[in-house]
Amino acid sequence: CIPPSSLQAGNTAGTSVYSATYGTRWTGQTFLASNSFTLTNIKLKLDTNGVPPVGCMVEVALRDSTLTGLDLSLGSVSCDLVPDATTLIEIPMQPYTLSSGTYSIVIREPLADSGNFISVRISNNNPYNNGQYYTSGDSGASWGWDTTKDAYFEVWGY
């Protein structure tokens, strides 16, 4: 029997601005797992800008703290389920047991473009002290950080 999931880490403060996520432009957020748990899902505040292409999928990956490593767990949701108004979207993830330490969430949508993309909602007042907001313009090969922002995210598990 699988125990019920509970919130393990997250930033639920503010969503005043967004990070455009499309093609080679990816969004990332590091977080601290304060104890060991098994990941079940990640929730993000998302919306669409324009009309993302037919068949597009928002992919969410759990990676180590460097953001450039392999996907430890992967989940996805159809862009059809992401409305044009900011909504909390639950992404079921492959089960993965995290130890205490720093991990990263990587959000990508390879089929979208600069006029039709997924918006990852973020706060521009750096409310999360245990991680950092990142963006990549080259499909995750390199990452830049912004010390004034954090993505809205919830990491759930048991």
C-alpha positions, 0 to 999 in steps of 0.5 A, a space after each residue: 500500500 502506497 502512503 498518501 503524498 504530502 508536500 515535501 518542499 516548495 515555494 508558494 509565494 507570489 506569481 507576479 511574472 513568468 518565465 517563457 519556456 519553449 524550444 531550447 529555452 528551459 526553466 529550472 529551480 533548485 530546492 532543498 530536500 530536508 529529509 528522504 522521501 519518494 517523489 510522486 508529483 510536482 505542481 507548478 503554476 503554468 499558463 499558455 501564451 499564444 497557441 502551443 503546437 498540437 502534440 506539445 507536452 510540458 516535460 518536468 524532470 528531477 535532476 541533481 543540483 547541477 541542472 546539467 545531469 541526467 533526469 532522475 525522474 520524469 513527468 509530463 502533461 499535455 499542453 492541452 491541459 494548460 489553460 491560458 489563465 494561470 493554473 496550478 498543474 499537477 505533473 505525475 512523476 516517475 517514483 524516485 527516492 530522494 535523500 536529503 540534499 539539493 535537487 533541481 526541477 527542469 521544465 521544458 517544452 521542445 515543440 513550442 516557440 517564442 510566440 506560442 509557449 508555456 509560461 512558468 509562473 515565478 516571483 520576482 522577490 526571491 521568496 525561497 531561501 533554499 534554492 535558486 531560479 535558473 534559465 537555459 537558452 541552449 536546451 540545458 547545456 548551460 544555465 544562468 541564475 537570477 538571484 531576485 526570482 524563484 519559481 512557484 513549485 510544490 514537490 510532493 511525496 511520501 
